[in-house]
Amino acid sequence: MTSCKNSKNDTDEIDLGDVRKHIDRIDEQIQSLIADRARLAEQVRAVKGELATPADYYRPDREAQVLRRVIERNEGPLSDSVMLHVFREIMSACLARQEPLRVAYLGPEGTFTQQAVYRQFGHSVNASAQPSIEEVFLQVQGGEVDFGVVPIENSSQGIVTHTLDMFLHAEVCIAAEVEMRIHQHLLTRARGLDDIERVYAHQQSLSQCKHWIERHLFHAELVPVSSNAEAARRVRHAPDAAAIAGRHAAEVYGLPVLFANIEDHVDNTTRFLVLGRELLPPSGDDKTSLMIAGLDGAGALFSLLEPLARHGVNMSRIESRPSRRERWQYVFFIDVDGHVKDAGLKQALADLESESAEVRVLGCYPRAVLGRLPGEQT
C-alpha cells in the first residue's frame, strides 16, 4: 500500500509566520510610499497654482509616460495588465485628493464605455452617464465636465459614424484613446435557450454575435436597443428574454450569465476617444487626428495624401463623411502617427494648407498604452 506524499518539502521547510510578518512589513512600506506619492502630487499642484478646473491638473501625456515605464520595469510575477491597473488607481486617487475629475460617458450605467472611463481614469472620478454621443460632446464643449468618453470604432464592425459627425461642429479636442477587448455574454433568467423568445442588444453587439445567434437562437426575435446596458435593464424582470452585454452590465442589473464570450471574433476590440478642450504636448509616442476639407475635382484625394507620404508621415486610418455643406461634398478624417510638433507632420500640414485645403487638428494624444486589465476578459 502506498501513502500520500507530504506536500511540504521536509528539507526546505518554510515558516508561514515569518512569511506573514514579511508581508506585513512590505504592506507598511507600500502604504508609506503611496502616501509619499500623494504628498508629491500635492506639491505638483502647489507649483502649478490655483488652476480653473481639475482638468487643468490632469496630463494624459504625462500619465502615458508613467504607464509605459511601468510596463518597461515589470519583470513579473504579476502581469503588465495587473501592474497597469494598480498604478492607474494610485494615480487616480492622488489626482482626486482636491477635487475628482468629472467625466461624461455614453450611458446608461453598465456600458462598455463606462468601463473605458475606468480604464483611462481609474475609479476616483465622478463619472456621469449621458443619453447620447451628442450630449457627451456638448457637456465637454460647455465645460460642464472635464472630459468625455465615446466609442469611435470596433475591430469587426468599423467606425461609429455619429462620433465622427459630431466633430463637424463641436469645438472639442481628442485628449487620449482607449483600446479595450470586448467580450459579449448572454444574460438571462431563462433556464435554457429554448425558453428565450426575445434577445435585446445594441445593433453593434447583435452584429458582433451574428453567427452564434444564428446557431443557437435562430428561433428568437432580435430587438435592437440604444445600448447593451439598456438591454440588460429590460431583461432583468423578463424570464423569457435575454440580453447581450458585458459582465459589468450583468453585475449592475443582477443578471446571470448563461453563456460567456459569444462574440464571433476572439480579438473583438473597441477603440474609444477621450474628449477634452485643449491640444496636448508630445508624450513620445503619439497619434494625431485630422479633419480635412476643401479639396475638389480630379486628383483631390491624391493631393490630400501626397504631402503626408512625401514627408514620411504614416497614415493609420482614413474615413470620409458628408460635409453637410453642399451635396456630394465630403470631409476626410485621418489618423497619422506622430505629433503636430514633429517636423515632418508640421511641414505636411503646411503643404496641405497651401493647396487651399481646410485642415483642423482634432487632437494630438498618446497612443493607447496596451495591456489588458483585470475584468476586461469578461
C-alpha positions as CSV (number, residue, x, y, z in Angstrom):
1,M,0.0,0.0,0.0
2,T,1.3,3.5,-0.9
3,S,0.8,6.6,1.2
4,C,0.2,10.2,0.1
5,K,3.3,12.4,-0.1
6,N,3.8,15.2,2.3
7,S,3.0,18.5,0.5
8,K,5.9,20.2,2.3
9,N,9.5,19.9,1.4
10,D,11.0,18.4,4.5
11,T,14.5,19.7,3.7
12,D,13.4,23.3,3.0
13,E,10.5,24.0,5.3
14,I,9.1,27.5,5.2
15,D,7.9,29.2,8.4
16,L,4.5,30.6,7.5
17,G,4.6,33.0,10.4
18,D,7.8,34.6,9.1
19,V,6.4,34.9,5.7
20,R,3.3,36.7,7.0
21,K,5.5,39.1,9.1
22,H,7.5,39.9,6.0
23,I,4.3,40.6,4.1
24,D,3.1,42.9,6.8
25,R,6.4,44.8,6.7
26,I,6.1,45.2,2.9
27,D,2.5,46.3,3.2
28,E,3.6,49.1,5.6
29,Q,6.3,50.2,3.1
30,I,3.8,50.2,0.2
31,Q,1.3,52.3,2.2
32,S,4.0,54.7,3.3
33,L,5.2,55.1,-0.3
34,I,1.7,55.7,-1.6
35,A,1.3,58.4,1.0
36,D,4.6,59.9,-0.1
37,R,3.4,59.9,-3.7
38,A,0.2,61.6,-2.8
39,R,2.1,64.3,-1.0
40,L,4.4,64.8,-4.0
41,A,1.3,65.1,-6.2
42,E,0.1,67.9,-3.9
43,Q,3.4,69.6,-4.3
44,V,3.0,69.5,-8.1
45,R,-0.4,71.0,-7.7
46,A,1.1,73.8,-5.5
47,V,3.7,74.6,-8.1
48,K,1.0,74.9,-10.8
49,G,-1.0,77.2,-8.6
50,E,-4.8,77.6,-8.5
51,L,-6.0,76.5,-11.9
52,A,-9.5,76.8,-13.2
53,T,-10.7,73.2,-13.2
54,P,-9.5,69.7,-12.2
55,A,-8.8,69.0,-15.9
56,D,-6.0,71.6,-15.7
57,Y,-4.1,69.3,-13.4
58,Y,-4.6,66.2,-15.4
59,R,-2.0,65.4,-18.1
60,P,-2.8,62.4,-20.3
61,D,0.7,62.8,-21.9
62,R,2.5,62.6,-18.6
63,E,0.3,59.7,-17.4
64,A,1.0,57.7,-20.6
65,Q,4.8,58.2,-20.0
66,V,4.4,56.8,-16.4
67,L,2.4,53.8,-17.5
68,R,4.9,53.0,-20.3
69,R,7.7,52.9,-17.7
70,V,5.6,50.6,-15.5
71,I,5.5,48.1,-18.4
72,E,9.2,48.5,-19.1
73,R,10.1,47.8,-15.5
74,N,7.8,44.9,-14.9
75,E,9.6,41.6,-14.6
76,G,6.7,39.7,-13.0
77,P,5.3,37.6,-11.5
78,L,2.3,40.0,-11.9
79,S,1.2,40.7,-15.5
80,D,1.6,44.0,-17.2
81,S,-2.2,44.4,-17.1
82,V,-2.3,44.0,-13.3
83,M,0.5,46.4,-12.7
84,L,-1.2,49.0,-15.0
85,H,-4.4,48.6,-13.1
86,V,-2.6,49.2,-9.7
87,F,-0.8,52.3,-10.9
88,R,-3.8,53.7,-12.7
89,E,-5.8,53.6,-9.4
90,I,-3.0,55.1,-7.4
91,M,-2.7,58.0,-9.8
92,S,-6.5,58.4,-9.9
93,A,-6.7,58.6,-6.1
94,C,-3.8,61.1,-5.9
95,L,-5.3,63.3,-8.5
96,A,-8.7,63.3,-6.7
97,R,-7.3,64.5,-3.4
98,Q,-8.6,68.0,-4.0
99,E,-11.4,67.5,-6.4
100,P,-12.2,64.5,-8.6
101,L,-12.3,64.8,-12.4
102,R,-15.8,65.0,-13.9
103,V,-16.1,62.6,-16.9
104,A,-19.2,62.2,-19.1
105,Y,-19.7,58.9,-21.0
106,L,-22.2,57.3,-23.3
107,G,-24.6,55.6,-20.9
108,P,-26.5,54.2,-19.2
109,E,-24.6,52.6,-16.3
110,G,-23.1,49.3,-17.2
111,T,-22.0,50.1,-20.8
112,F,-18.6,49.2,-22.2
113,T,-18.0,53.0,-22.5
114,Q,-18.3,53.2,-18.7
115,Q,-15.6,50.5,-18.4
116,A,-13.4,52.6,-20.8
117,V,-13.8,55.5,-18.4
118,Y,-12.3,53.5,-15.5
119,R,-9.7,52.1,-17.8
120,Q,-8.4,55.6,-18.6
121,F,-9.1,57.5,-15.3
122,G,-9.3,54.9,-12.6
123,H,-12.3,54.8,-10.2
124,S,-11.6,58.1,-8.3
125,V,-13.6,60.1,-10.8
126,N,-17.2,61.4,-10.9
127,A,-18.5,59.6,-14.0
128,S,-21.9,60.7,-15.3
129,A,-23.9,58.7,-17.9
130,Q,-25.3,60.6,-20.8
131,P,-28.1,59.5,-23.1
132,S,-26.3,60.1,-26.4
133,I,-22.9,60.7,-28.0
134,E,-24.1,64.2,-28.9
135,E,-24.7,65.0,-25.2
136,V,-21.2,63.9,-24.2
137,F,-19.7,66.3,-26.8
138,L,-21.9,69.1,-25.6
139,Q,-21.1,68.5,-21.9
140,V,-17.4,68.7,-22.7
141,Q,-17.7,71.7,-25.0
142,G,-19.8,73.6,-22.5
143,G,-17.4,72.9,-19.6
144,E,-20.0,71.0,-17.6
145,V,-17.5,68.1,-17.3
146,D,-13.7,67.9,-17.6
147,F,-13.6,65.1,-20.1
148,G,-15.9,62.8,-22.1
149,V,-15.6,59.2,-23.4
150,V,-17.2,58.0,-26.6
151,P,-16.8,54.9,-28.8
152,I,-15.1,55.6,-32.2
153,E,-14.6,52.2,-33.9
154,N,-14.8,48.4,-33.5
155,S,-12.3,46.0,-35.0
156,S,-15.0,43.9,-36.6
157,Q,-17.9,46.4,-37.2
158,G,-15.9,49.5,-38.2
159,I,-16.4,53.2,-37.5
160,V,-19.0,54.8,-35.3
161,T,-20.2,57.4,-37.8
162,H,-22.1,59.6,-35.3
163,T,-19.0,60.2,-33.3
164,L,-17.1,61.4,-36.4
165,D,-20.0,63.6,-37.5
166,M,-20.0,65.4,-34.2
167,F,-16.6,66.8,-34.9
168,L,-18.0,68.7,-37.8
169,H,-19.5,71.3,-35.5
170,A,-18.4,70.6,-31.9
171,E,-15.4,72.5,-30.5
172,V,-13.6,69.8,-28.6
173,C,-10.2,68.0,-28.9
174,I,-9.2,64.4,-28.6
175,A,-7.1,64.0,-25.4
176,A,-6.5,60.3,-25.4
177,E,-7.5,57.0,-26.8
178,V,-8.5,53.7,-25.1
179,E,-8.5,50.3,-26.6
180,M,-10.4,47.6,-24.9
181,R,-11.1,43.9,-25.7
182,I,-14.9,43.4,-25.8
183,H,-16.5,40.1,-24.7
184,Q,-20.2,39.6,-25.2
185,H,-22.2,37.5,-22.9
186,L,-25.8,36.1,-23.0
187,L,-27.5,37.4,-19.8
188,T,-30.9,35.9,-18.9
189,R,-33.0,34.5,-16.1
190,A,-34.3,31.8,-18.5
191,R,-33.4,28.2,-17.6
192,G,-32.2,27.4,-21.2
193,L,-32.0,28.6,-24.8
194,D,-35.4,27.1,-25.7
195,D,-37.1,29.4,-23.1
196,I,-35.8,32.6,-24.7
197,E,-38.3,34.3,-27.0
198,R,-36.5,37.7,-27.4
199,V,-32.9,38.9,-27.5
200,Y,-32.2,42.6,-26.7
201,A,-28.9,44.2,-27.6
202,H,-27.3,47.2,-29.3
203,Q,-27.2,46.7,-33.1
204,Q,-23.4,46.5,-33.0
205,S,-23.5,43.7,-30.5
206,L,-26.1,41.8,-32.5
207,S,-23.7,42.1,-35.5
208,Q,-20.7,41.0,-33.4
209,C,-22.6,37.8,-32.3
210,K,-24.4,37.2,-35.6
211,H,-23.2,33.6,-36.2
212,W,-23.6,32.5,-32.6
213,I,-27.1,33.8,-32.6
214,E,-27.9,32.0,-35.9
215,R,-26.7,28.7,-34.5
216,H,-28.2,28.9,-31.0
217,L,-31.1,31.4,-31.0
218,F,-32.5,31.2,-34.5
219,H,-36.0,31.0,-33.1
220,A,-35.8,34.2,-31.0
221,E,-36.8,37.7,-32.0
222,L,-33.9,40.2,-32.1
223,V,-34.7,43.6,-30.6
224,P,-32.1,46.4,-31.2
225,V,-31.9,48.9,-28.3
226,S,-29.9,52.0,-27.6
227,S,-27.2,50.2,-25.5
228,N,-26.4,46.8,-24.0
229,A,-27.0,48.2,-20.6
230,E,-30.5,49.2,-21.7
231,A,-30.9,45.6,-22.9
232,A,-29.9,44.2,-19.5
233,R,-32.3,46.6,-17.8
234,R,-35.2,45.4,-19.9
235,V,-34.3,41.7,-19.3
236,R,-33.8,41.8,-15.5
237,H,-37.6,41.1,-14.9
238,A,-38.3,39.2,-18.1
239,P,-37.5,35.4,-17.7
240,D,-38.5,34.8,-21.4
241,A,-35.9,37.3,-22.7
242,A,-32.1,37.6,-22.9
243,A,-29.7,40.5,-23.3
244,I,-26.3,40.6,-25.0
245,A,-23.9,42.6,-22.8
246,G,-20.7,42.6,-20.8
247,R,-20.2,41.2,-17.4
248,H,-20.2,44.7,-15.9
249,A,-23.8,45.1,-17.0
250,A,-24.6,41.7,-15.6
251,E,-23.3,42.9,-12.2
252,V,-25.1,46.2,-12.3
253,Y,-28.5,44.7,-13.2
254,G,-28.1,41.4,-11.3
255,L,-28.4,39.1,-14.2
256,P,-26.9,35.6,-14.5
257,V,-24.5,34.8,-17.5
258,L,-26.0,31.8,-19.3
259,F,-23.2,31.8,-22.0
260,A,-20.0,33.7,-22.0
261,N,-17.8,35.1,-24.8
262,I,-20.4,34.6,-27.6
263,E,-18.7,37.2,-30.0
264,D,-17.8,35.8,-33.4
265,H,-14.3,37.1,-33.4
266,V,-12.0,36.4,-30.5
267,D,-10.0,39.6,-31.0
268,N,-13.1,41.8,-30.9
269,T,-11.8,45.2,-29.8
270,T,-13.4,48.6,-29.4
271,R,-11.5,51.9,-29.5
272,F,-12.8,54.9,-27.5
273,L,-11.8,58.5,-27.6
274,V,-11.3,60.8,-24.6
275,L,-12.6,64.2,-25.4
276,G,-11.2,67.4,-23.8
277,R,-10.8,71.1,-24.7
278,E,-7.1,71.5,-25.3
279,L,-4.3,70.1,-27.5
280,L,-1.6,68.2,-25.6
281,P,2.2,68.4,-25.8
282,P,4.1,65.4,-27.1
283,S,4.3,62.3,-24.9
284,G,6.9,60.5,-27.0
285,D,4.6,58.0,-28.7
286,D,1.6,59.9,-30.2
287,K,-1.1,59.9,-32.8
288,T,-2.7,62.9,-34.5
289,S,-6.3,63.0,-35.8
290,L,-7.1,65.5,-38.6
291,M,-10.2,66.7,-40.4
292,I,-9.5,67.9,-43.9
293,A,-11.9,69.5,-46.4
294,G,-11.8,71.9,-49.3
295,L,-10.2,69.7,-52.0
296,D,-12.4,69.0,-55.0
297,G,-12.0,67.7,-58.6
298,A,-9.8,65.2,-60.2
299,G,-6.9,64.1,-58.1
300,A,-8.3,65.6,-54.9
301,L,-7.6,62.5,-52.7
302,F,-4.1,62.2,-54.2
303,S,-3.5,65.9,-53.3
304,L,-4.5,65.2,-49.8
305,L,-2.4,62.1,-49.3
306,E,0.7,63.1,-51.3
307,P,2.2,65.6,-48.8
308,L,1.9,63.1,-46.0
309,A,3.8,60.5,-48.0
310,R,6.4,63.0,-49.2
311,H,7.2,64.0,-45.6
312,G,7.3,60.4,-44.3
313,V,4.1,60.6,-42.2
314,N,2.5,57.2,-41.7
315,M,-1.3,57.2,-42.1
316,S,-3.2,54.6,-40.0
317,R,-6.8,55.4,-40.8
318,I,-8.9,57.4,-43.3
319,E,-12.7,57.9,-43.4
320,S,-14.9,60.2,-45.5
321,R,-18.1,61.7,-44.3
322,P,-20.6,64.1,-46.0
323,S,-19.7,67.7,-45.2
324,R,-23.3,68.8,-44.8
325,R,-22.5,72.0,-46.7
326,E,-23.2,71.0,-50.3
327,R,-24.4,67.9,-52.0
328,W,-21.7,65.3,-52.6
329,Q,-19.1,67.3,-50.8
330,Y,-17.0,65.3,-48.3
331,V,-14.6,65.8,-45.5
332,F,-11.8,63.4,-44.6
333,F,-10.9,62.2,-41.2
334,I,-7.3,60.9,-41.0
335,D,-5.2,59.4,-38.2
336,V,-1.5,59.7,-38.5
337,D,1.5,58.7,-36.4
338,G,3.3,61.5,-34.6
339,H,2.6,64.9,-33.1
340,V,2.0,68.2,-35.0
341,K,5.2,69.5,-33.5
342,D,7.1,66.8,-35.4
343,A,8.9,68.4,-38.3
344,G,7.6,66.0,-41.0
345,L,3.9,66.3,-40.0
346,K,4.2,70.0,-39.4
347,Q,5.5,70.5,-43.0
348,A,2.9,68.2,-44.5
349,L,0.1,70.2,-42.9
350,A,1.6,73.4,-44.2
351,D,1.7,72.0,-47.7
352,L,-1.9,70.9,-47.4
353,E,-3.0,74.4,-46.3
354,S,-1.1,75.9,-49.3
355,E,-3.3,73.7,-51.6
356,S,-6.3,75.5,-50.2
357,A,-7.3,72.6,-48.0
358,E,-9.1,73.3,-44.8
359,V,-7.2,71.5,-42.1
360,R,-8.3,71.1,-38.5
361,V,-6.2,69.2,-35.9
362,L,-8.8,67.3,-33.8
363,G,-6.2,66.1,-31.3
364,C,-2.6,65.1,-30.7
365,Y,-2.7,62.4,-28.0
366,P,-0.7,59.5,-26.5
367,R,-1.1,56.1,-28.3
368,A,-3.1,53.8,-26.1
369,V,-1.0,52.0,-23.5
370,L,-1.9,48.4,-24.1
371,G,-2.1,45.7,-21.5
372,R,-5.4,44.1,-20.7
373,L,-6.7,45.0,-17.2
374,P,-8.4,42.7,-14.7
375,G,-12.0,42.2,-15.7
376,E,-11.5,43.1,-19.4
377,Q,-11.5,39.4,-20.3
378,T,-15.1,39.4,-19.1
